[in-house]
Amino acid sequence: MPFEAYRHAFIAAAAAKLSEATGSPWTLDGLTVRGNGTVALVLAENHTDAYNHFDPHFVLNVDRPEDTTVVDCTAGFGETPEQVAKTAVDGWWSTTGTAVLELLVQNGEFGTHLADGDSAGVPGWHVIHGGIVGLFDAGELQAWTANGDVLARIAPALDGAIPRDHLVGVKLFFGSRKGGETSEVRVNGVRNVEASQALAALDWPRSADGTAYCRTFALLVGRTPSGE
């Protein structure tokens, strides 16, 4: 199956998801989905060689992409491009997509707002936290993630990795299976070693015999006056 078939299936599925969630049409323009005003979702070049991996970039102002783009990546699974695209979009939407859309609507429908000083947030920042997606037998890991103030606990390691004062995306992907575990933190799409190590050192439940992974996303909207 040609690689481009998966990319086009992904962007079509993303357009459908955004249109459904917002109640207004998002239109396809090649590998871009355009919403109302200056908002768009751009499927960037794949930074891997995997057919099931995608790099959706949410652009809040297409006239200023250099400082209004929220970078992310996601992967899917299935036997057809449509199945792969659906699972990849679902994972992206439930975490990153909801956090960014919450920034646009500002009503608490799609994400959780964490003010500076919130015990679950990042000191000095207004944060919007997206959902938590579990893969495989991840019920216990999801519950720990929802109640473990994970973002706050890795915040000290993030301090030197934040590249700008607004719209910083922080993605966490972690979990385990028999014989190994994964802990990855990406800041604006780039894996951060210190934060990934800090995540690995936390007391999240490891699966001795099964497989359990979680993905979640936080959007650091902007530094608060006290955080400048």
SEGU-132497 format. One record per residue: residue number from 1; residue in three letters; chain; x, y, z of N, C-alpha, C in turn. Coordinates in steps of 0.02 Angstrom, whole numbers, plus 50000, padded with zeros to 5 digits. Layout:
N
(r NUM, ALA, A, (X, Y, Z), (X, Y, Z), (X, Y, Z));
...
END
This chain:
228
(r 1, MET, A, (50042, 49940, 50000), (50000, 50000, 50000), (50044, 50063, 50000));
(r 2, PRO, A, (50034, 50109, 49954), (50076, 50170, 49951), (50072, 50209, 50016));
(r 3, PHE, A, (50130, 50236, 50036), (50134, 50275, 50098), (50085, 50333, 50098));
(r 4, GLU, A, (50077, 50367, 50042), (50033, 50425, 50038), (49961, 50408, 50053));
(r 5, ALA, A, (49941, 50346, 50040), (49871, 50326, 50055), (49857, 50332, 50129));
(r 6, TYR, A, (49906, 50316, 50171), (49897, 50322, 50243), (49893, 50395, 50264));
(r 7, ARG, A, (49933, 50437, 50234), (49934, 50508, 50251), (49867, 50541, 50233));
(r 8, HIS, A, (49842, 50525, 50173), (49778, 50554, 50152), (49721, 50527, 50194));
(r 9, ALA, A, (49725, 50464, 50214), (49673, 50436, 50257), (49674, 50470, 50325));
(r 10, PHE, A, (49734, 50485, 50350), (49739, 50519, 50415), (49708, 50588, 50413));
(r 11, ILE, A, (49726, 50628, 50363), (49702, 50697, 50362), (49627, 50700, 50350));
(r 12, ALA, A, (49600, 50652, 50312), (49527, 50649, 50302), (49492, 50631, 50367));
(r 13, ALA, A, (49521, 50583, 50405), (49491, 50564, 50469), (49496, 50622, 50519));
(r 14, ALA, A, (49551, 50659, 50517), (49558, 50717, 50562), (49507, 50771, 50545));
(r 15, ALA, A, (49494, 50783, 50482), (49445, 50832, 50461), (49375, 50813, 50486));
(r 16, ALA, A, (49359, 50749, 50481), (49294, 50725, 50505), (49288, 50733, 50580));
(r 17, LYS, A, (49341, 50717, 50616), (49340, 50721, 50689), (49332, 50794, 50711));
(r 18, LEU, A, (49369, 50840, 50681), (49364, 50910, 50700), (49296, 50940, 50682));
(r 19, SER, A, (49269, 50921, 50626), (49203, 50945, 50606), (49150, 50921, 50654));
(r 20, GLU, A, (49155, 50858, 50673), (49106, 50829, 50720), (49112, 50863, 50789));
(r 21, ALA, A, (49172, 50874, 50812), (49182, 50901, 50880), (49161, 50974, 50885));
(r 22, THR, A, (49172, 51012, 50833), (49158, 51084, 50835), (49088, 51102, 50810));
(r 23, GLY, A, (49057, 51056, 50773), (48992, 51070, 50745), (48994, 51116, 50685));
(r 24, SER, A, (49053, 51127, 50658), (49060, 51167, 50597), (49110, 51133, 50551));
(r 25, PRO, A, (49103, 51142, 50486), (49146, 51105, 50439), (49219, 51129, 50439));
(r 26, TRP, A, (49264, 51081, 50441), (49335, 51092, 50429), (49349, 51063, 50359));
(r 27, THR, A, (49380, 51101, 50316), (49387, 51082, 50247), (49457, 51057, 50230));
(r 28, LEU, A, (49460, 51009, 50187), (49523, 50980, 50165), (49554, 51023, 50110));
(r 29, ASP, A, (49619, 51033, 50116), (49658, 51068, 50066), (49724, 51032, 50060));
(r 30, GLY, A, (49726, 50978, 50020), (49785, 50936, 50017), (49795, 50900, 50083));
(r 31, LEU, A, (49852, 50910, 50115), (49866, 50880, 50179), (49857, 50930, 50237));
(r 32, THR, A, (49813, 50978, 50225), (49795, 51027, 50276), (49719, 51026, 50286));
(r 33, VAL, A, (49698, 51036, 50348), (49627, 51044, 50364), (49618, 51114, 50390));
(r 34, ARG, A, (49573, 51152, 50359), (49564, 51222, 50378), (49498, 51231, 50415));
(r 35, GLY, A, (49503, 51265, 50473), (49444, 51281, 50512), (49424, 51353, 50501));
(r 36, ASN, A, (49383, 51380, 50546), (49362, 51450, 50540), (49420, 51496, 50556));
(r 37, GLY, A, (49422, 51553, 50523), (49474, 51602, 50537), (49543, 51578, 50516));
(r 38, THR, A, (49591, 51583, 50561), (49661, 51569, 50544), (49684, 51501, 50567));
(r 39, VAL, A, (49638, 51459, 50591), (49658, 51395, 50621), (49663, 51341, 50568));
(r 40, ALA, A, (49714, 51298, 50575), (49722, 51242, 50528), (49759, 51185, 50562));
(r 41, LEU, A, (49749, 51126, 50536), (49788, 51067, 50555), (49829, 51046, 50494));
(r 42, VAL, A, (49895, 51044, 50501), (49939, 51027, 50445), (49973, 50961, 50460));
(r 43, LEU, A, (49970, 50916, 50412), (50006, 50853, 50420), (50076, 50863, 50393));
(r 44, ALA, A, (50124, 50869, 50439), (50193, 50882, 50420), (50227, 50819, 50395));
(r 45, GLU, A, (50288, 50827, 50371), (50327, 50769, 50348), (50339, 50721, 50406));
(r 46, ASN, A, (50332, 50658, 50391), (50343, 50605, 50441), (50417, 50605, 50463));
(r 47, HIS, A, (50429, 50610, 50528), (50499, 50609, 50550), (50525, 50539, 50562));
(r 48, THR, A, (50485, 50488, 50543), (50507, 50419, 50547), (50497, 50386, 50478));
(r 49, ASP, A, (50515, 50323, 50474), (50503, 50285, 50412), (50442, 50240, 50418));
(r 50, ALA, A, (50403, 50247, 50471), (50346, 50203, 50483), (50283, 50228, 50448));
(r 51, TYR, A, (50251, 50183, 50412), (50190, 50202, 50375), (50133, 50221, 50422));
(r 52, ASN, A, (50134, 50197, 50484), (50079, 50209, 50530), (50092, 50266, 50578));
(r 53, HIS, A, (50143, 50306, 50564), (50162, 50362, 50607), (50145, 50428, 50571));
(r 54, PHE, A, (50119, 50477, 50609), (50097, 50540, 50579), (50118, 50598, 50622));
(r 55, ASP, A, (50129, 50656, 50591), (50150, 50717, 50625), (50100, 50773, 50614));
(r 56, PRO, A, (50044, 50773, 50651), (49996, 50827, 50644), (50017, 50889, 50683));
(r 57, HIS, A, (50019, 50946, 50650), (50037, 51009, 50681), (49976, 51055, 50682));
(r 58, PHE, A, (49954, 51074, 50741), (49897, 51120, 50748), (49924, 51191, 50743));
(r 59, VAL, A, (49900, 51229, 50694), (49923, 51298, 50683), (49865, 51345, 50702));
(r 60, LEU, A, (49875, 51385, 50752), (49822, 51430, 50775), (49816, 51493, 50733));
(r 61, ASN, A, (49870, 51512, 50701), (49868, 51569, 50655), (49913, 51554, 50596));
(r 62, VAL, A, (49881, 51538, 50539), (49920, 51518, 50480), (49963, 51575, 50454));
(r 63, ASP, A, (49949, 51636, 50475), (49991, 51693, 50454), (50053, 51699, 50497));
(r 64, ARG, A, (50054, 51664, 50555), (50112, 51665, 50600), (50127, 51594, 50624));
(r 65, PRO, A, (50142, 51549, 50578), (50152, 51479, 50598), (50212, 51468, 50642));
(r 66, GLU, A, (50263, 51512, 50637), (50325, 51500, 50674), (50314, 51504, 50749));
(r 67, ASP, A, (50265, 51542, 50773), (50256, 51547, 50846), (50185, 51531, 50869));
(r 68, THR, A, (50144, 51500, 50824), (50077, 51480, 50844), (50063, 51407, 50828));
(r 69, THR, A, (50115, 51368, 50816), (50107, 51298, 50798), (50119, 51252, 50857));
(r 70, VAL, A, (50072, 51205, 50868), (50079, 51155, 50920), (50098, 51089, 50886));
(r 71, VAL, A, (50159, 51067, 50896), (50186, 51009, 50862), (50168, 50945, 50899));
(r 72, ASP, A, (50154, 50892, 50862), (50139, 50828, 50894), (50153, 50771, 50844));
(r 73, CYS, A, (50150, 50710, 50869), (50153, 50651, 50827), (50110, 50597, 50858));
(r 74, THR, A, (50088, 50550, 50816), (50044, 50498, 50839), (50052, 50437, 50794));
(r 75, ALA, A, (50029, 50380, 50816), (50034, 50319, 50776), (49969, 50280, 50782));
(r 76, GLY, A, (49955, 50240, 50731), (49894, 50199, 50731), (49909, 50128, 50713));
(r 77, PHE, A, (49857, 50088, 50714), (49865, 50017, 50696), (49802, 49993, 50661));
(r 78, GLY, A, (49810, 49940, 50623), (49754, 49912, 50585), (49778, 49881, 50521));
(r 79, GLU, A, (49732, 49854, 50482), (49750, 49818, 50421), (49742, 49861, 50358));
(r 80, THR, A, (49707, 49917, 50363), (49697, 49960, 50305), (49718, 50031, 50323));
(r 81, PRO, A, (49730, 50074, 50272), (49746, 50144, 50287), (49692, 50177, 50330));
(r 82, GLU, A, (49629, 50161, 50317), (49574, 50191, 50354), (49575, 50170, 50427));
(r 83, GLN, A, (49589, 50107, 50440), (49593, 50083, 50509), (49652, 50113, 50546));
(r 84, VAL, A, (49709, 50116, 50513), (49769, 50147, 50543), (49755, 50220, 50558));
(r 85, ALA, A, (49725, 50255, 50509), (49711, 50326, 50518), (49663, 50338, 50575));
(r 86, LYS, A, (49611, 50298, 50580), (49561, 50308, 50633), (49591, 50301, 50702));
(r 87, THR, A, (49631, 50249, 50713), (49661, 50239, 50780), (49712, 50293, 50795));
(r 88, ALA, A, (49749, 50315, 50744), (49798, 50369, 50755), (49763, 50435, 50771));
(r 89, VAL, A, (49710, 50451, 50735), (49672, 50512, 50748), (49639, 50509, 50816));
(r 90, ASP, A, (49611, 50452, 50834), (49578, 50446, 50899), (49627, 50460, 50956));
(r 91, GLY, A, (49687, 50432, 50952), (49737, 50443, 51004), (49759, 50516, 51007));
(r 92, TRP, A, (49769, 50546, 50949), (49788, 50616, 50945), (49732, 50661, 50970));
(r 93, TRP, A, (49672, 50649, 50947), (49616, 50692, 50965), (49602, 50691, 51040));
(r 94, SER, A, (49603, 50632, 51069), (49583, 50625, 51139), (49633, 50658, 51187));
(r 95, THR, A, (49691, 50675, 51164), (49743, 50704, 51207), (49761, 50774, 51182));
(r 96, THR, A, (49796, 50778, 51126), (49819, 50842, 51099), (49762, 50883, 51069));
(r 97, GLY, A, (49721, 50852, 51028), (49668, 50889, 50995), (49621, 50923, 51043));
(r 98, THR, A, (49602, 50887, 51096), (49556, 50916, 51144), (49587, 50974, 51182));
(r 99, ALA, A, (49652, 50968, 51198), (49685, 51023, 51234), (49688, 51086, 51192));
(r 100, VAL, A, (49704, 51079, 51128), (49708, 51138, 51085), (49639, 51167, 51072));
(r 101, LEU, A, (49589, 51124, 51062), (49522, 51149, 51050), (49495, 51186, 51111));
(r 102, GLU, A, (49514, 51162, 51170), (49493, 51196, 51231), (49522, 51267, 51234));
(r 103, LEU, A, (49582, 51276, 51208), (49610, 51343, 51205), (49566, 51389, 51162));
(r 104, LEU, A, (49535, 51361, 51110), (49494, 51401, 51066), (49426, 51417, 51097));
(r 105, VAL, A, (49396, 51369, 51133), (49328, 51380, 51158), (49327, 51407, 51230));
(r 106, GLN, A, (49377, 51389, 51270), (49385, 51416, 51337), (49324, 51405, 51382));
(r 107, ASN, A, (49294, 51346, 51378), (49235, 51333, 51420), (49240, 51270, 51462));
(r 108, GLY, A, (49297, 51237, 51462), (49306, 51177, 51502), (49277, 51114, 51472));
(r 109, GLU, A, (49250, 51118, 51411), (49218, 51060, 51380), (49269, 51008, 51357));
(r 110, PHE, A, (49326, 51031, 51333), (49373, 50985, 51301), (49436, 50971, 51342));
(r 111, GLY, A, (49451, 51013, 51391), (49512, 51003, 51430), (49506, 51036, 51498));
(r 112, THR, A, (49555, 51022, 51540), (49556, 51048, 51608), (49606, 51106, 51613));
(r 113, HIS, A, (49583, 51162, 51639), (49627, 51220, 51649), (49661, 51215, 51717));
(r 114, LEU, A, (49727, 51223, 51716), (49767, 51221, 51777), (49803, 51288, 51783));
(r 115, ALA, A, (49784, 51327, 51832), (49815, 51393, 51842), (49883, 51385, 51875));
(r 116, ASP, A, (49922, 51438, 51871), (49985, 51440, 51908), (49969, 51431, 51982));
(r 117, GLY, A, (50003, 51385, 52014), (49990, 51370, 52084), (49948, 51308, 52095));
(r 118, ASP, A, (49916, 51283, 52042), (49878, 51221, 52048), (49927, 51163, 52061));
(r 119, SER, A, (49910, 51121, 52108), (49955, 51067, 52128), (49968, 51017, 52072));
(r 120, ALA, A, (49925, 51015, 52021), (49933, 50968, 51966), (49967, 51000, 51905));
(r 121, GLY, A, (49983, 51065, 51909), (50008, 51100, 51851), (50082, 51112, 51850));
(r 122, VAL, A, (50102, 51162, 51812), (50173, 51181, 51804), (50181, 51250, 51833));
(r 123, PRO, A, (50223, 51259, 51883), (50232, 51324, 51914), (50250, 51378, 51863));
(r 124, GLY, A, (50215, 51435, 51868), (50229, 51490, 51823), (50191, 51489, 51758));
(r 125, TRP, A, (50146, 51439, 51749), (50112, 51432, 51685), (50037, 51422, 51694));
(r 126, HIS, A, (49999, 51446, 51644), (49930, 51424, 51635), (49932, 51364, 51588));
(r 127, VAL, A, (49903, 51309, 51610), (49907, 51246, 51574), (49837, 51221, 51557));
(r 128, ILE, A, (49830, 51194, 51497), (49769, 51156, 51480), (49790, 51083, 51472));
(r 129, HIS, A, (49759, 51040, 51512), (49776, 50969, 51510), (49723, 50932, 51470));
(r 130, GLY, A, (49746, 50894, 51420), (49700, 50854, 51379), (49684, 50788, 51414));
(r 131, GLY, A, (49656, 50742, 51377), (49635, 50678, 51406), (49692, 50630, 51416));
(r 132, ILE, A, (49675, 50571, 51442), (49724, 50518, 51454), (49699, 50456, 51417));
(r 133, VAL, A, (49739, 50433, 51370), (49720, 50375, 51329), (49760, 50315, 51353));
(r 134, GLY, A, (49726, 50260, 51366), (49759, 50198, 51385), (49761, 50149, 51328));
(r 135, LEU, A, (49815, 50113, 51322), (49822, 50061, 51271), (49831, 49994, 51304));
(r 136, PHE, A, (49795, 49945, 51278), (49797, 49876, 51304), (49767, 49874, 51375));
(r 137, ASP, A, (49798, 49841, 51421), (49769, 49832, 51488), (49793, 49889, 51534));
(r 138, ALA, A, (49768, 49950, 51520), (49797, 50009, 51551), (49752, 50042, 51604));
(r 139, GLY, A, (49702, 50006, 51628), (49656, 50036, 51677), (49691, 50062, 51739));
(r 140, GLU, A, (49735, 50022, 51768), (49770, 50043, 51829), (49818, 50101, 51814));
(r 141, LEU, A, (49851, 50098, 51757), (49898, 50151, 51739), (49861, 50216, 51724));
(r 142, GLN, A, (49803, 50211, 51692), (49763, 50271, 51679), (49740, 50304, 51745));
(r 143, ALA, A, (49718, 50262, 51791), (49694, 50289, 51855), (49752, 50323, 51892));
(r 144, TRP, A, (49810, 50293, 51891), (49869, 50323, 51924), (49885, 50390, 51890));
(r 145, THR, A, (49882, 50392, 51824), (49899, 50453, 51787), (49849, 50508, 51803));
(r 146, ALA, A, (49786, 50491, 51809), (49734, 50541, 51823), (49741, 50570, 51893));
(r 147, ASN, A, (49769, 50532, 51939), (49771, 50554, 52009), (49841, 50566, 52036));
(r 148, GLY, A, (49892, 50559, 51992), (49961, 50561, 52017), (49998, 50626, 52008));
(r 149, ASP, A, (49964, 50679, 51984), (49998, 50743, 51974), (50063, 50735, 51935));
(r 150, VAL, A, (50060, 50696, 51882), (50121, 50678, 51845), (50156, 50740, 51817));
(r 151, LEU, A, (50116, 50785, 51788), (50146, 50845, 51758), (50184, 50886, 51809));
(r 152, ALA, A, (50154, 50895, 51867), (50187, 50934, 51920), (50251, 50901, 51944));
(r 153, ARG, A, (50251, 50835, 51945), (50308, 50799, 51972), (50368, 50799, 51924));
(r 154, ILE, A, (50354, 50806, 51859), (50411, 50810, 51812), (50427, 50883, 51793));
(r 155, ALA, A, (50388, 50930, 51820), (50397, 51001, 51802), (50468, 51027, 51814));
(r 156, PRO, A, (50502, 51009, 51869), (50570, 51033, 51878), (50617, 51013, 51821));
(r 157, ALA, A, (50607, 50954, 51794), (50649, 50931, 51739), (50632, 50967, 51674));
(r 158, LEU, A, (50571, 50994, 51668), (50550, 51029, 51608), (50578, 51100, 51605));
(r 159, ASP, A, (50597, 51127, 51661), (50612, 51198, 51666), (50661, 51222, 51613));
(r 160, GLY, A, (50714, 51187, 51603), (50764, 51209, 51554), (50750, 51188, 51483));
(r 161, ALA, A, (50694, 51152, 51472), (50679, 51126, 51406), (50625, 51166, 51370));
(r 162, ILE, A, (50595, 51214, 51405), (50539, 51252, 51375), (50567, 51306, 51329));
(r 163, PRO, A, (50553, 51302, 51264), (50587, 51345, 51215), (50558, 51415, 51206));
(r 164, ARG, A, (50497, 51427, 51231), (50467, 51493, 51222), (50416, 51505, 51277));
(r 165, ASP, A, (50387, 51564, 51277), (50343, 51585, 51332), (50269, 51574, 51319));
(r 166, HIS, A, (50252, 51538, 51266), (50182, 51526, 51250), (50176, 51464, 51206));
(r 167, LEU, A, (50118, 51432, 51209), (50100, 51376, 51165), (50155, 51323, 51161));
(r 168, VAL, A, (50170, 51294, 51218), (50220, 51240, 51222), (50183, 51174, 51234));
(r 169, GLY, A, (50190, 51127, 51189), (50158, 51063, 51197), (50203, 51013, 51233));
(r 170, VAL, A, (50174, 50978, 51282), (50211, 50927, 51319), (50172, 50862, 51314));
(r 171, LYS, A, (50200, 50813, 51279), (50168, 50748, 51271), (50204, 50696, 51314));
(r 172, LEU, A, (50166, 50656, 51349), (50193, 50601, 51389), (50167, 50535, 51361));
(r 173, PHE, A, (50213, 50490, 51349), (50195, 50422, 51328), (50237, 50374, 51369));
(r 174, PHE, A, (50204, 50331, 51407), (50242, 50287, 51451), (50201, 50224, 51467));
(r 175, GLY, A, (50237, 50173, 51488), (50204, 50110, 51505), (50254, 50053, 51503));
(r 176, SER, A, (50228, 49993, 51507), (50273, 49935, 51511), (50240, 49873, 51482));
(r 177, ARG, A, (50282, 49826, 51467), (50261, 49759, 51448), (50313, 49712, 51475));
(r 178, LYS, A, (50300, 49648, 51473), (50347, 49600, 51500), (50414, 49608, 51465));
(r 179, GLY, A, (50465, 49622, 51504), (50532, 49627, 51477), (50555, 49697, 51464));
(r 180, GLY, A, (50513, 49748, 51476), (50537, 49816, 51463), (50484, 49869, 51477));
(r 181, GLU, A, (50506, 49931, 51478), (50461, 49987, 51488), (50483, 50046, 51446));
(r 182, THR, A, (50437, 50093, 51437), (50450, 50153, 51397), (50428, 50214, 51437));
(r 183, SER, A, (50469, 50266, 51437), (50451, 50330, 51467), (50477, 50385, 51421));
(r 184, GLU, A, (50431, 50421, 51391), (50451, 50473, 51343), (50412, 50536, 51355));
(r 185, VAL, A, (50448, 50592, 51360), (50418, 50658, 51363), (50444, 50698, 51304));
(r 186, ARG, A, (50398, 50725, 51265), (50417, 50767, 51208), (50394, 50838, 51220));
(r 187, VAL, A, (50437, 50886, 51211), (50421, 50957, 51219), (50424, 50988, 51150));
(r 188, ASN, A, (50366, 51013, 51127), (50360, 51038, 51058), (50387, 50989, 51007));
(r 189, GLY, A, (50371, 50926, 51019), (50389, 50873, 50971), (50458, 50843, 50979));
(r 190, VAL, A, (50499, 50871, 51023), (50567, 50846, 51031), (50573, 50809, 51097));
(r 191, ARG, A, (50601, 50749, 51094), (50609, 50709, 51155), (50658, 50744, 51202));
(r 192, ASN, A, (50637, 50751, 51265), (50680, 50782, 51315), (50705, 50728, 51363));
(r 193, VAL, A, (50771, 50721, 51366), (50801, 50667, 51405), (50787, 50675, 51479));
(r 194, GLU, A, (50797, 50735, 51506), (50789, 50745, 51579), (50718, 50732, 51602));
(r 195, ALA, A, (50669, 50758, 51564), (50600, 50747, 51583), (50579, 50674, 51574));
(r 196, SER, A, (50606, 50642, 51522), (50591, 50571, 51512), (50619, 50529, 51569));
(r 197, GLN, A, (50679, 50546, 51592), (50708, 50511, 51649), (50668, 50524, 51713));
(r 198, ALA, A, (50645, 50585, 51721), (50604, 50601, 51780), (50539, 50561, 51779));
(r 199, LEU, A, (50509, 50554, 51721), (50448, 50514, 51715), (50462, 50441, 51731));
(r 200, ALA, A, (50518, 50415, 51706), (50537, 50346, 51719), (50548, 50332, 51793));
(r 201, ALA, A, (50569, 50383, 51830), (50583, 50374, 51902), (50522, 50376, 51946));
(r 202, LEU, A, (50464, 50394, 51918), (50403, 50397, 51958), (50376, 50327, 51973));
(r 203, ASP, A, (50330, 50325, 52021), (50306, 50261, 52046), (50243, 50236, 52010));
(r 204, TRP, A, (50239, 50248, 51944), (50181, 50223, 51908), (50181, 50147, 51905));
(r 205, PRO, A, (50123, 50115, 51903), (50119, 50042, 51906), (50146, 50009, 51843));
(r 206, ARG, A, (50194, 49966, 51853), (50222, 49927, 51798), (50183, 49862, 51791));
(r 207, SER, A, (50177, 49839, 51728), (50142, 49777, 51715), (50192, 49720, 51710));
(r 208, ALA, A, (50188, 49673, 51757), (50237, 49619, 51759), (50226, 49569, 51703));
(r 209, ASP, A, (50164, 49555, 51686), (50150, 49503, 51637), (50113, 49528, 51576));
(r 210, GLY, A, (50077, 49584, 51583), (50037, 49609, 51527), (50070, 49668, 51492));
(r 211, THR, A, (50028, 49707, 51458), (50052, 49766, 51421), (50005, 49824, 51437));
(r 212, ALA, A, (50034, 49880, 51457), (49993, 49939, 51474), (50033, 50002, 51459));
(r 213, TYR, A, (50002, 50046, 51419), (50034, 50110, 51403), (49982, 50166, 51409));
(r 214, CYS, A, (50007, 50226, 51423), (49965, 50286, 51425), (49996, 50341, 51383));
(r 215, ARG, A, (49952, 50380, 51354), (49972, 50441, 51318), (49930, 50498, 51346));
(r 216, THR, A, (49962, 50554, 51360), (49926, 50614, 51381), (49964, 50675, 51356));
(r 217, PHE, A, (49931, 50733, 51359), (49959, 50793, 51329), (49939, 50854, 51370));
(r 218, ALA, A, (49985, 50899, 51379), (49971, 50962, 51412), (49995, 51020, 51368));
(r 219, LEU, A, (49954, 51071, 51363), (49972, 51131, 51325), (49988, 51186, 51375));
(r 220, LEU, A, (50052, 51206, 51376), (50073, 51263, 51418), (50056, 51326, 51378));
(r 221, VAL, A, (50000, 51357, 51398), (49972, 51411, 51357), (50016, 51473, 51360));
(r 222, GLY, A, (50036, 51492, 51420), (50078, 51551, 51426), (50102, 51559, 51497));
(r 223, ARG, A, (50158, 51594, 51504), (50184, 51608, 51570), (50139, 51659, 51605));
(r 224, THR, A, (50128, 51649, 51669), (50090, 51698, 51708), (50138, 51752, 51732));
(r 225, PRO, A, (50112, 51810, 51752), (50157, 51864, 51775), (50206, 51842, 51829));
(r 226, SER, A, (50183, 51799, 51874), (50227, 51775, 51927), (50280, 51727, 51901));
(r 227, GLY, A, (50269, 51700, 51840), (50316, 51652, 51813), (50366, 51683, 51765));
(r 228, GLU, A, (50362, 51749, 51757), (50409, 51781, 51711), (50476, 51794, 51742));
END
